[in-house]
Amino acid sequence: MPLFQHGTLLTKLYAPRGHDPQTPHGRDEIYVVVKGTGKFFDGQARQPFAPGDFLFAPAGVPHRSRTSPTIGSSG
């Protein structure tokens, strides 16, 4: 769901439930965790996350979260 767009910046609300079907994207992405906890796979390792955390996924790199957080995405 788009929240804000300006030039090449696009901000969306992304709230995976259960299975996170992420595939590599053509541009860098950031995620800000709003609620929920879990682990984020950044293409190399799984990192724990919690509300307030900032996650980065470089363009072209596989990434996904495990659990059901509600996170804001900008990419």
mmCIF file of the N, C-alpha and C atoms, coordinates in Angstrom:
data_MODEL
# 
_entry.id   MODEL 
# 
loop_
_atom_site.group_PDB 
_atom_site.id 
_atom_site.type_symbol 
_atom_site.label_atom_id 
_atom_site.label_alt_id 
_atom_site.label_comp_id 
_atom_site.label_asym_id 
_atom_site.label_entity_id 
_atom_site.label_seq_id 
_atom_site.pdbx_PDB_ins_code 
_atom_site.Cartn_x 
_atom_site.Cartn_y 
_atom_site.Cartn_z 
_atom_site.occupancy 
_atom_site.B_iso_or_equiv 
_atom_site.pdbx_formal_charge 
_atom_site.auth_seq_id 
_atom_site.auth_comp_id 
_atom_site.auth_asym_id 
_atom_site.auth_atom_id 
_atom_site.pdbx_PDB_model_num 
ATOM 1   N N  . MET A 1 1  ? 0.846  -1.169  0.000  1.00 0.00 ? 1  MET A N  1 
ATOM 2   C CA . MET A 1 1  ? 0.000  0.000   0.000  1.00 0.00 ? 1  MET A CA 1 
ATOM 3   C C  . MET A 1 1  ? 0.894  1.236   0.000  1.00 0.00 ? 1  MET A C  1 
ATOM 4   N N  . PRO A 1 2  ? 0.923  2.039   -1.068 1.00 0.00 ? 2  PRO A N  1 
ATOM 5   C CA . PRO A 1 2  ? 1.755  3.248   -1.116 1.00 0.00 ? 2  PRO A CA 1 
ATOM 6   C C  . PRO A 1 2  ? 1.316  4.276   -0.073 1.00 0.00 ? 2  PRO A C  1 
ATOM 7   N N  . LEU A 1 3  ? 2.295  4.859   0.629  1.00 0.00 ? 3  LEU A N  1 
ATOM 8   C CA . LEU A 1 3  ? 2.027  5.903   1.620  1.00 0.00 ? 3  LEU A CA 1 
ATOM 9   C C  . LEU A 1 3  ? 2.507  7.263   1.154  1.00 0.00 ? 3  LEU A C  1 
ATOM 10  N N  . PHE A 1 4  ? 3.634  7.274   0.418  1.00 0.00 ? 4  PHE A N  1 
ATOM 11  C CA . PHE A 1 4  ? 4.247  8.535   -0.006 1.00 0.00 ? 4  PHE A CA 1 
ATOM 12  C C  . PHE A 1 4  ? 5.108  8.264   -1.230 1.00 0.00 ? 4  PHE A C  1 
ATOM 13  N N  . GLN A 1 5  ? 5.080  9.191   -2.183 1.00 0.00 ? 5  GLN A N  1 
ATOM 14  C CA . GLN A 1 5  ? 5.951  9.075   -3.349 1.00 0.00 ? 5  GLN A CA 1 
ATOM 15  C C  . GLN A 1 5  ? 6.426  10.460  -3.743 1.00 0.00 ? 5  GLN A C  1 
ATOM 16  N N  . HIS A 1 6  ? 7.740  10.567  -4.034 1.00 0.00 ? 6  HIS A N  1 
ATOM 17  C CA . HIS A 1 6  ? 8.339  11.823  -4.469 1.00 0.00 ? 6  HIS A CA 1 
ATOM 18  C C  . HIS A 1 6  ? 9.555  11.469  -5.319 1.00 0.00 ? 6  HIS A C  1 
ATOM 19  N N  . GLY A 1 7  ? 9.564  11.859  -6.575 1.00 0.00 ? 7  GLY A N  1 
ATOM 20  C CA . GLY A 1 7  ? 10.672 11.508  -7.465 1.00 0.00 ? 7  GLY A CA 1 
ATOM 21  C C  . GLY A 1 7  ? 10.802 9.995   -7.549 1.00 0.00 ? 7  GLY A C  1 
ATOM 22  N N  . THR A 1 8  ? 11.996 9.491   -7.233 1.00 0.00 ? 8  THR A N  1 
ATOM 23  C CA . THR A 1 8  ? 12.210 8.044   -7.274 1.00 0.00 ? 8  THR A CA 1 
ATOM 24  C C  . THR A 1 8  ? 11.975 7.375   -5.922 1.00 0.00 ? 8  THR A C  1 
ATOM 25  N N  . LEU A 1 9  ? 11.623 8.149   -4.891 1.00 0.00 ? 9  LEU A N  1 
ATOM 26  C CA . LEU A 1 9  ? 11.347 7.587   -3.565 1.00 0.00 ? 9  LEU A CA 1 
ATOM 27  C C  . LEU A 1 9  ? 9.899  7.134   -3.495 1.00 0.00 ? 9  LEU A C  1 
ATOM 28  N N  . LEU A 1 10 ? 9.700  5.898   -3.065 1.00 0.00 ? 10 LEU A N  1 
ATOM 29  C CA . LEU A 1 10 ? 8.368  5.336   -2.881 1.00 0.00 ? 10 LEU A CA 1 
ATOM 30  C C  . LEU A 1 10 ? 8.315  4.708   -1.502 1.00 0.00 ? 10 LEU A C  1 
ATOM 31  N N  . THR A 1 11 ? 7.356  5.111   -0.685 1.00 0.00 ? 11 THR A N  1 
ATOM 32  C CA . THR A 1 11 ? 7.197  4.570   0.662  1.00 0.00 ? 11 THR A CA 1 
ATOM 33  C C  . THR A 1 11 ? 5.898  3.800   0.726  1.00 0.00 ? 11 THR A C  1 
ATOM 34  N N  . LYS A 1 12 ? 5.969  2.558   1.223  1.00 0.00 ? 12 LYS A N  1 
ATOM 35  C CA . LYS A 1 12 ? 4.797  1.691   1.302  1.00 0.00 ? 12 LYS A CA 1 
ATOM 36  C C  . LYS A 1 12 ? 4.685  1.094   2.690  1.00 0.00 ? 12 LYS A C  1 
ATOM 37  N N  . LEU A 1 13 ? 3.481  0.641   3.014  1.00 0.00 ? 13 LEU A N  1 
ATOM 38  C CA . LEU A 1 13 ? 3.275  -0.168  4.207  1.00 0.00 ? 13 LEU A CA 1 
ATOM 39  C C  . LEU A 1 13 ? 3.321  -1.617  3.755  1.00 0.00 ? 13 LEU A C  1 
ATOM 40  N N  . TYR A 1 14 ? 4.174  -2.407  4.392  1.00 0.00 ? 14 TYR A N  1 
ATOM 41  C CA . TYR A 1 14 ? 4.310  -3.823  4.051  1.00 0.00 ? 14 TYR A CA 1 
ATOM 42  C C  . TYR A 1 14 ? 4.096  -4.615  5.324  1.00 0.00 ? 14 TYR A C  1 
ATOM 43  N N  . ALA A 1 15 ? 3.081  -5.448  5.347  1.00 0.00 ? 15 ALA A N  1 
ATOM 44  C CA . ALA A 1 15 ? 2.743  -6.214  6.547  1.00 0.00 ? 15 ALA A CA 1 
ATOM 45  C C  . ALA A 1 15 ? 2.604  -7.695  6.198  1.00 0.00 ? 15 ALA A C  1 
ATOM 46  N N  . PRO A 1 16 ? 3.731  -8.416  6.124  1.00 0.00 ? 16 PRO A N  1 
ATOM 47  C CA . PRO A 1 16 ? 3.638  -9.838  5.797  1.00 0.00 ? 16 PRO A CA 1 
ATOM 48  C C  . PRO A 1 16 ? 2.919  -10.614 6.882  1.00 0.00 ? 16 PRO A C  1 
ATOM 49  N N  . ARG A 1 17 ? 2.147  -11.590 6.488  1.00 0.00 ? 17 ARG A N  1 
ATOM 50  C CA . ARG A 1 17 ? 1.449  -12.475 7.427  1.00 0.00 ? 17 ARG A CA 1 
ATOM 51  C C  . ARG A 1 17 ? 1.855  -13.903 7.084  1.00 0.00 ? 17 ARG A C  1 
ATOM 52  N N  . GLY A 1 18 ? 2.512  -14.575 8.008  1.00 0.00 ? 18 GLY A N  1 
ATOM 53  C CA . GLY A 1 18 ? 2.942  -15.944 7.733  1.00 0.00 ? 18 GLY A CA 1 
ATOM 54  C C  . GLY A 1 18 ? 4.066  -15.967 6.719  1.00 0.00 ? 18 GLY A C  1 
ATOM 55  N N  . HIS A 1 19 ? 3.813  -16.501 5.531  1.00 0.00 ? 19 HIS A N  1 
ATOM 56  C CA . HIS A 1 19 ? 4.812  -16.606 4.464  1.00 0.00 ? 19 HIS A CA 1 
ATOM 57  C C  . HIS A 1 19 ? 5.136  -15.232 3.896  1.00 0.00 ? 19 HIS A C  1 
ATOM 58  N N  . ASP A 1 20 ? 6.420  -14.898 3.804  1.00 0.00 ? 20 ASP A N  1 
ATOM 59  C CA . ASP A 1 20 ? 6.890  -13.627 3.237  1.00 0.00 ? 20 ASP A CA 1 
ATOM 60  C C  . ASP A 1 20 ? 7.450  -13.913 1.849  1.00 0.00 ? 20 ASP A C  1 
ATOM 61  N N  . PRO A 1 21 ? 6.691  -13.613 0.787  1.00 0.00 ? 21 PRO A N  1 
ATOM 62  C CA . PRO A 1 21 ? 7.095  -14.002 -0.570 1.00 0.00 ? 21 PRO A CA 1 
ATOM 63  C C  . PRO A 1 21 ? 8.079  -13.044 -1.250 1.00 0.00 ? 21 PRO A C  1 
ATOM 64  N N  . GLN A 1 22 ? 8.964  -12.420 -0.502 1.00 0.00 ? 22 GLN A N  1 
ATOM 65  C CA . GLN A 1 22 ? 9.903  -11.462 -1.096 1.00 0.00 ? 22 GLN A CA 1 
ATOM 66  C C  . GLN A 1 22 ? 10.782 -12.114 -2.157 1.00 0.00 ? 22 GLN A C  1 
ATOM 67  N N  . THR A 1 23 ? 11.042 -11.367 -3.195 1.00 0.00 ? 23 THR A N  1 
ATOM 68  C CA . THR A 1 23 ? 12.020 -11.739 -4.218 1.00 0.00 ? 23 THR A CA 1 
ATOM 69  C C  . THR A 1 23 ? 12.942 -10.540 -4.395 1.00 0.00 ? 23 THR A C  1 
ATOM 70  N N  . PRO A 1 24 ? 14.145 -10.732 -4.949 1.00 0.00 ? 24 PRO A N  1 
ATOM 71  C CA . PRO A 1 24 ? 15.039 -9.587  -5.137 1.00 0.00 ? 24 PRO A CA 1 
ATOM 72  C C  . PRO A 1 24 ? 14.377 -8.492  -5.979 1.00 0.00 ? 24 PRO A C  1 
ATOM 73  N N  . HIS A 1 25 ? 14.637 -7.245  -5.597 1.00 0.00 ? 25 HIS A N  1 
ATOM 74  C CA . HIS A 1 25 ? 14.067 -6.091  -6.283 1.00 0.00 ? 25 HIS A CA 1 
ATOM 75  C C  . HIS A 1 25 ? 15.153 -5.328  -7.035 1.00 0.00 ? 25 HIS A C  1 
ATOM 76  N N  . GLY A 1 26 ? 14.732 -4.475  -7.957 1.00 0.00 ? 26 GLY A N  1 
ATOM 77  C CA . GLY A 1 26 ? 15.660 -3.703  -8.774 1.00 0.00 ? 26 GLY A CA 1 
ATOM 78  C C  . GLY A 1 26 ? 16.209 -2.458  -8.109 1.00 0.00 ? 26 GLY A C  1 
ATOM 79  N N  . ARG A 1 27 ? 15.763 -2.169  -6.876 1.00 0.00 ? 27 ARG A N  1 
ATOM 80  C CA . ARG A 1 27 ? 16.298 -1.002  -6.172 1.00 0.00 ? 27 ARG A CA 1 
ATOM 81  C C  . ARG A 1 27 ? 16.447 -1.326  -4.685 1.00 0.00 ? 27 ARG A C  1 
ATOM 82  N N  . ASP A 1 28 ? 17.298 -0.556  -4.014 1.00 0.00 ? 28 ASP A N  1 
ATOM 83  C CA . ASP A 1 28 ? 17.493 -0.737  -2.580 1.00 0.00 ? 28 ASP A CA 1 
ATOM 84  C C  . ASP A 1 28 ? 16.176 -0.541  -1.847 1.00 0.00 ? 28 ASP A C  1 
ATOM 85  N N  . GLU A 1 29 ? 16.042 -1.238  -0.716 1.00 0.00 ? 29 GLU A N  1 
ATOM 86  C CA . GLU A 1 29 ? 14.846 -1.088  0.121  1.00 0.00 ? 29 GLU A CA 1 
ATOM 87  C C  . GLU A 1 29 ? 15.267 -0.932  1.572  1.00 0.00 ? 29 GLU A C  1 
ATOM 88  N N  . ILE A 1 30 ? 14.469 -0.161  2.309  1.00 0.00 ? 30 ILE A N  1 
ATOM 89  C CA . ILE A 1 30 ? 14.626 -0.087  3.755  1.00 0.00 ? 30 ILE A CA 1 
ATOM 90  C C  . ILE A 1 30 ? 13.303 -0.493  4.380  1.00 0.00 ? 30 ILE A C  1 
ATOM 91  N N  . TYR A 1 31 ? 13.393 -1.015  5.577  1.00 0.00 ? 31 TYR A N  1 
ATOM 92  C CA . TYR A 1 31 ? 12.208 -1.386  6.348  1.00 0.00 ? 31 TYR A CA 1 
ATOM 93  C C  . TYR A 1 31 ? 12.364 -0.802  7.744  1.00 0.00 ? 31 TYR A C  1 
ATOM 94  N N  . VAL A 1 32 ? 11.301 -0.208  8.263  1.00 0.00 ? 32 VAL A N  1 
ATOM 95  C CA . VAL A 1 32 ? 11.263 0.254   9.635  1.00 0.00 ? 32 VAL A CA 1 
ATOM 96  C C  . VAL A 1 32 ? 10.218 -0.597  10.342 1.00 0.00 ? 32 VAL A C  1 
ATOM 97  N N  . VAL A 1 33 ? 10.637 -1.314  11.373 1.00 0.00 ? 33 VAL A N  1 
ATOM 98  C CA . VAL A 1 33 ? 9.723  -2.217  12.074 1.00 0.00 ? 33 VAL A CA 1 
ATOM 99  C C  . VAL A 1 33 ? 8.811  -1.395  12.982 1.00 0.00 ? 33 VAL A C  1 
ATOM 100 N N  . VAL A 1 34 ? 7.509  -1.527  12.758 1.00 0.00 ? 34 VAL A N  1 
ATOM 101 C CA . VAL A 1 34 ? 6.509  -0.805  13.542 1.00 0.00 ? 34 VAL A CA 1 
ATOM 102 C C  . VAL A 1 34 ? 6.065  -1.651  14.730 1.00 0.00 ? 34 VAL A C  1 
ATOM 103 N N  . LYS A 1 35 ? 5.773  -2.919  14.476 1.00 0.00 ? 35 LYS A N  1 
ATOM 104 C CA . LYS A 1 35 ? 5.431  -3.829  15.568 1.00 0.00 ? 35 LYS A CA 1 
ATOM 105 C C  . LYS A 1 35 ? 5.789  -5.244  15.167 1.00 0.00 ? 35 LYS A C  1 
ATOM 106 N N  . GLY A 1 36 ? 5.913  -6.095  16.160 1.00 0.00 ? 36 GLY A N  1 
ATOM 107 C CA . GLY A 1 36 ? 6.280  -7.484  15.914 1.00 0.00 ? 36 GLY A CA 1 
ATOM 108 C C  . GLY A 1 36 ? 7.767  -7.705  16.078 1.00 0.00 ? 36 GLY A C  1 
ATOM 109 N N  . THR A 1 37 ? 8.125  -8.959  16.252 1.00 0.00 ? 37 THR A N  1 
ATOM 110 C CA . THR A 1 37 ? 9.525  -9.347  16.354 1.00 0.00 ? 37 THR A CA 1 
ATOM 111 C C  . THR A 1 37 ? 9.747  -10.559 15.463 1.00 0.00 ? 37 THR A C  1 
ATOM 112 N N  . GLY A 1 38 ? 10.982 -10.816 15.156 1.00 0.00 ? 38 GLY A N  1 
ATOM 113 C CA . GLY A 1 38 ? 11.294 -11.969 14.324 1.00 0.00 ? 38 GLY A CA 1 
ATOM 114 C C  . GLY A 1 38 ? 12.715 -11.905 13.846 1.00 0.00 ? 38 GLY A C  1 
ATOM 115 N N  . LYS A 1 39 ? 12.959 -12.527 12.702 1.00 0.00 ? 39 LYS A N  1 
ATOM 116 C CA . LYS A 1 39 ? 14.292 -12.533 12.099 1.00 0.00 ? 39 LYS A CA 1 
ATOM 117 C C  . LYS A 1 39 ? 14.175 -12.087 10.652 1.00 0.00 ? 39 LYS A C  1 
ATOM 118 N N  . PHE A 1 40 ? 15.151 -11.291 10.223 1.00 0.00 ? 40 PHE A N  1 
ATOM 119 C CA . PHE A 1 40 ? 15.208 -10.770 8.861  1.00 0.00 ? 40 PHE A CA 1 
ATOM 120 C C  . PHE A 1 40 ? 16.415 -11.388 8.181  1.00 0.00 ? 40 PHE A C  1 
ATOM 121 N N  . PHE A 1 41 ? 16.187 -12.047 7.029  1.00 0.00 ? 41 PHE A N  1 
ATOM 122 C CA . PHE A 1 41 ? 17.274 -12.606 6.237  1.00 0.00 ? 41 PHE A CA 1 
ATOM 123 C C  . PHE A 1 41 ? 17.695 -11.551 5.230  1.00 0.00 ? 41 PHE A C  1 
ATOM 124 N N  . ASP A 1 42 ? 18.959 -11.113 5.282  1.00 0.00 ? 42 ASP A N  1 
ATOM 125 C CA . ASP A 1 42 ? 19.443 -10.020 4.443  1.00 0.00 ? 42 ASP A CA 1 
ATOM 126 C C  . ASP A 1 42 ? 20.278 -10.485 3.254  1.00 0.00 ? 42 ASP A C  1 
ATOM 127 N N  . GLY A 1 43 ? 20.164 -11.774 2.914  1.00 0.00 ? 43 GLY A N  1 
ATOM 128 C CA . GLY A 1 43 ? 20.943 -12.314 1.809  1.00 0.00 ? 43 GLY A CA 1 
ATOM 129 C C  . GLY A 1 43 ? 22.182 -13.042 2.273  1.00 0.00 ? 43 GLY A C  1 
ATOM 130 N N  . GLN A 1 44 ? 22.600 -12.783 3.524  1.00 0.00 ? 44 GLN A N  1 
ATOM 131 C CA . GLN A 1 44 ? 23.780 -13.448 4.074  1.00 0.00 ? 44 GLN A CA 1 
ATOM 132 C C  . GLN A 1 44 ? 23.500 -14.108 5.418  1.00 0.00 ? 44 GLN A C  1 
ATOM 133 N N  . ALA A 1 45 ? 22.733 -13.448 6.261  1.00 0.00 ? 45 ALA A N  1 
ATOM 134 C CA . ALA A 1 45 ? 22.494 -13.953 7.619  1.00 0.00 ? 45 ALA A CA 1 
ATOM 135 C C  . ALA A 1 45 ? 21.104 -13.554 8.089  1.00 0.00 ? 45 ALA A C  1 
ATOM 136 N N  . ARG A 1 46 ? 20.654 -14.242 9.137  1.00 0.00 ? 46 ARG A N  1 
ATOM 137 C CA . ARG A 1 46 ? 19.374 -13.886 9.772  1.00 0.00 ? 46 ARG A CA 1 
ATOM 138 C C  . ARG A 1 46 ? 19.671 -13.003 10.968 1.00 0.00 ? 46 ARG A C  1 
ATOM 139 N N  . GLN A 1 47 ? 19.022 -11.853 11.023 1.00 0.00 ? 47 GLN A N  1 
ATOM 140 C CA . GLN A 1 47 ? 19.217 -10.898 12.101 1.00 0.00 ? 47 GLN A CA 1 
ATOM 141 C C  . GLN A 1 47 ? 17.907 -10.711 12.846 1.00 0.00 ? 47 GLN A C  1 
ATOM 142 N N  . PRO A 1 48 ? 17.918 -10.701 14.189 1.00 0.00 ? 48 PRO A N  1 
ATOM 143 C CA . PRO A 1 48 ? 16.677 -10.452 14.927 1.00 0.00 ? 48 PRO A CA 1 
ATOM 144 C C  . PRO A 1 48 ? 16.226 -9.005  14.730 1.00 0.00 ? 48 PRO A C  1 
ATOM 145 N N  . PHE A 1 49 ? 14.916 -8.774  14.764 1.00 0.00 ? 49 PHE A N  1 
ATOM 146 C CA . PHE A 1 49 ? 14.391 -7.410  14.700 1.00 0.00 ? 49 PHE A CA 1 
ATOM 147 C C  . PHE A 1 49 ? 13.257 -7.231  15.701 1.00 0.00 ? 49 PHE A C  1 
ATOM 148 N N  . ALA A 1 50 ? 13.029 -5.974  16.052 1.00 0.00 ? 50 ALA A N  1 
ATOM 149 C CA . ALA A 1 50 ? 11.989 -5.594  17.010 1.00 0.00 ? 50 ALA A CA 1 
ATOM 150 C C  . ALA A 1 50 ? 11.516 -4.189  16.641 1.00 0.00 ? 50 ALA A C  1 
ATOM 151 N N  . PRO A 1 51 ? 10.420 -3.721  17.235 1.00 0.00 ? 51 PRO A N  1 
ATOM 152 C CA . PRO A 1 51 ? 9.918  -2.378  16.923 1.00 0.00 ? 51 PRO A CA 1 
ATOM 153 C C  . PRO A 1 51 ? 11.015 -1.311  17.054 1.00 0.00 ? 51 PRO A C  1 
ATOM 154 N N  . GLY A 1 52 ? 11.055 -0.428  16.063 1.00 0.00 ? 52 GLY A N  1 
ATOM 155 C CA . GLY A 1 52 ? 12.038 0.645   16.027 1.00 0.00 ? 52 GLY A CA 1 
ATOM 156 C C  . GLY A 1 52 ? 13.279 0.313   15.219 1.00 0.00 ? 52 GLY A C  1 
ATOM 157 N N  . ASP A 1 53 ? 13.470 -0.957  14.859 1.00 0.00 ? 53 ASP A N  1 
ATOM 158 C CA . ASP A 1 53 ? 14.643 -1.336  14.074 1.00 0.00 ? 53 ASP A CA 1 
ATOM 159 C C  . ASP A 1 53 ? 14.513 -0.874  12.625 1.00 0.00 ? 53 ASP A C  1 
ATOM 160 N N  . PHE A 1 54 ? 15.669 -0.618  12.010 1.00 0.00 ? 54 PHE A N  1 
ATOM 161 C CA . PHE A 1 54 ? 15.793 -0.179  10.630 1.00 0.00 ? 54 PHE A CA 1 
ATOM 162 C C  . PHE A 1 54 ? 16.539 -1.285  9.888  1.00 0.00 ? 54 PHE A C  1 
ATOM 163 N N  . LEU A 1 55 ? 15.924 -1.832  8.833  1.00 0.00 ? 55 LEU A N  1 
ATOM 164 C CA . LEU A 1 55 ? 16.515 -2.937  8.074  1.00 0.00 ? 55 LEU A CA 1 
ATOM 165 C C  . LEU A 1 55 ? 16.803 -2.479  6.652  1.00 0.00 ? 55 LEU A C  1 
ATOM 166 N N  . PHE A 1 56 ? 17.900 -2.956  6.075  1.00 0.00 ? 56 PHE A N  1 
ATOM 167 C CA . PHE A 1 56 ? 18.289 -2.562  4.724  1.00 0.00 ? 56 PHE A CA 1 
ATOM 168 C C  . PHE A 1 56 ? 18.426 -3.798  3.850  1.00 0.00 ? 56 PHE A C  1 
ATOM 169 N N  . ALA A 1 57 ? 17.854 -3.745  2.645  1.00 0.00 ? 57 ALA A N  1 
ATOM 170 C CA . ALA A 1 57 ? 17.972 -4.818  1.662  1.00 0.00 ? 57 ALA A CA 1 
ATOM 171 C C  . ALA A 1 57 ? 18.503 -4.212  0.361  1.00 0.00 ? 57 ALA A C  1 
ATOM 172 N N  . PRO A 1 58 ? 19.761 -4.498  0.003  1.00 0.00 ? 58 PRO A N  1 
ATOM 173 C CA . PRO A 1 58 ? 20.312 -3.961  -1.243 1.00 0.00 ? 58 PRO A CA 1 
ATOM 174 C C  . PRO A 1 58 ? 19.579 -4.500  -2.469 1.00 0.00 ? 58 PRO A C  1 
ATOM 175 N N  . ALA A 1 59 ? 19.568 -3.736  -3.526 1.00 0.00 ? 59 ALA A N  1 
ATOM 176 C CA . ALA A 1 59 ? 18.955 -4.155  -4.782 1.00 0.00 ? 59 ALA A CA 1 
ATOM 177 C C  . ALA A 1 59 ? 19.551 -5.477  -5.240 1.00 0.00 ? 59 ALA A C  1 
ATOM 178 N N  . GLY A 1 60 ? 18.692 -6.380  -5.718 1.00 0.00 ? 60 GLY A N  1 
ATOM 179 C CA . GLY A 1 60 ? 19.133 -7.637  -6.287 1.00 0.00 ? 60 GLY A CA 1 
ATOM 180 C C  . GLY A 1 60 ? 19.463 -8.732  -5.292 1.00 0.00 ? 60 GLY A C  1 
ATOM 181 N N  . VAL A 1 61 ? 19.322 -8.466  -3.993 1.00 0.00 ? 61 VAL A N  1 
ATOM 182 C CA . VAL A 1 61 ? 19.688 -9.444  -2.969 1.00 0.00 ? 61 VAL A CA 1 
ATOM 183 C C  . VAL A 1 61 ? 18.424 -10.097 -2.394 1.00 0.00 ? 61 VAL A C  1 
ATOM 184 N N  . PRO A 1 62 ? 18.399 -11.438 -2.302 1.00 0.00 ? 62 PRO A N  1 
ATOM 185 C CA . PRO A 1 62 ? 17.241 -12.100 -1.681 1.00 0.00 ? 62 PRO A CA 1 
ATOM 186 C C  . PRO A 1 62 ? 17.091 -11.646 -0.227 1.00 0.00 ? 62 PRO A C  1 
ATOM 187 N N  . HIS A 1 63 ? 15.867 -11.422 0.214  1.00 0.00 ? 63 HIS A N  1 
ATOM 188 C CA . HIS A 1 63 ? 15.609 -11.016 1.597  1.00 0.00 ? 63 HIS A CA 1 
ATOM 189 C C  . HIS A 1 63 ? 14.192 -11.402 1.970  1.00 0.00 ? 63 HIS A C  1 
ATOM 190 N N  . ARG A 1 64 ? 13.982 -11.614 3.275  1.00 0.00 ? 64 ARG A N  1 
ATOM 191 C CA . ARG A 1 64 ? 12.638 -11.950 3.764  1.00 0.00 ? 64 ARG A CA 1 
ATOM 192 C C  . ARG A 1 64 ? 12.646 -11.864 5.280  1.00 0.00 ? 64 ARG A C  1 
ATOM 193 N N  . SER A 1 65 ? 11.449 -11.815 5.842  1.00 0.00 ? 65 SER A N  1 
ATOM 194 C CA . SER A 1 65 ? 11.323 -11.830 7.301  1.00 0.00 ? 65 SER A CA 1 
ATOM 195 C C  . SER A 1 65 ? 10.622 -13.109 7.727  1.00 0.00 ? 65 SER A C  1 
ATOM 196 N N  . ARG A 1 66 ? 10.866 -13.499 8.971  1.00 0.00 ? 66 ARG A N  1 
ATOM 197 C CA . ARG A 1 66 ? 10.182 -14.648 9.565  1.00 0.00 ? 66 ARG A CA 1 
ATOM 198 C C  . ARG A 1 66 ? 9.377  -14.130 10.730 1.00 0.00 ? 66 ARG A C  1 
ATOM 199 N N  . THR A 1 67 ? 8.132  -14.381 10.752 1.00 0.00 ? 67 THR A N  1 
ATOM 200 C CA . THR A 1 67 ? 7.075  -13.995 11.687 1.00 0.00 ? 67 THR A CA 1 
ATOM 201 C C  . THR A 1 67 ? 6.154  -13.023 10.976 1.00 0.00 ? 67 THR A C  1 
ATOM 202 N N  . SER A 1 68 ? 5.356  -12.297 11.726 1.00 0.00 ? 68 SER A N  1 
ATOM 203 C CA . SER A 1 68 ? 4.336  -11.430 11.128 1.00 0.00 ? 68 SER A CA 1 
ATOM 204 C C  . SER A 1 68 ? 4.418  -9.995  11.629 1.00 0.00 ? 68 SER A C  1 
ATOM 205 N N  . PRO A 1 69 ? 5.534  -9.292  11.361 1.00 0.00 ? 69 PRO A N  1 
ATOM 206 C CA . PRO A 1 69 ? 5.607  -7.891  11.779 1.00 0.00 ? 69 PRO A CA 1 
ATOM 207 C C  . PRO A 1 69 ? 4.832  -6.985  10.855 1.00 0.00 ? 69 PRO A C  1 
ATOM 208 N N  . THR A 1 70 ? 4.586  -5.779  11.291 1.00 0.00 ? 70 THR A N  1 
ATOM 209 C CA . THR A 1 70 ? 4.079  -4.740  10.419 1.00 0.00 ? 70 THR A CA 1 
ATOM 210 C C  . THR A 1 70 ? 5.235  -3.764  10.265 1.00 0.00 ? 70 THR A C  1 
ATOM 211 N N  . ILE A 1 71 ? 5.746  -3.624  9.038  1.00 0.00 ? 71 ILE A N  1 
ATOM 212 C CA . ILE A 1 71 ? 6.907  -2.777  8.816  1.00 0.00 ? 71 ILE A CA 1 
ATOM 213 C C  . ILE A 1 71 ? 6.638  -1.806  7.692  1.00 0.00 ? 71 ILE A C  1 
ATOM 214 N N  . GLY A 1 72 ? 7.161  -0.625  7.795  1.00 0.00 ? 72 GLY A N  1 
ATOM 215 C CA . GLY A 1 72 ? 7.076  0.357   6.722  1.00 0.00 ? 72 GLY A CA 1 
ATOM 216 C C  . GLY A 1 72 ? 8.224  0.124   5.775  1.00 0.00 ? 72 GLY A C  1 
ATOM 217 N N  . SER A 1 73 ? 8.005  0.219   4.507  1.00 0.00 ? 73 SER A N  1 
ATOM 218 C CA . SER A 1 73 ? 9.036  -0.057  3.513  1.00 0.00 ? 73 SER A CA 1 
ATOM 219 C C  . SER A 1 73 ? 9.229  1.159   2.641  1.00 0.00 ? 73 SER A C  1 
ATOM 220 N N  . SER A 1 74 ? 10.468 1.478   2.351  1.00 0.00 ? 74 SER A N  1 
ATOM 221 C CA . SER A 1 74 ? 10.784 2.544   1.419  1.00 0.00 ? 74 SER A CA 1 
ATOM 222 C C  . SER A 1 74 ? 11.816 1.996   0.457  1.00 0.00 ? 74 SER A C  1 
ATOM 223 N N  . GLY A 1 75 ? 11.507 2.049   -0.816 1.00 0.00 ? 75 GLY A N  1 
ATOM 224 C CA . GLY A 1 75 ? 12.484 1.499   -1.751 1.00 0.00 ? 75 GLY A CA 1 
ATOM 225 C C  . GLY A 1 75 ? 12.182 1.894   -3.159 1.00 0.00 ? 75 GLY A C  1 
# 
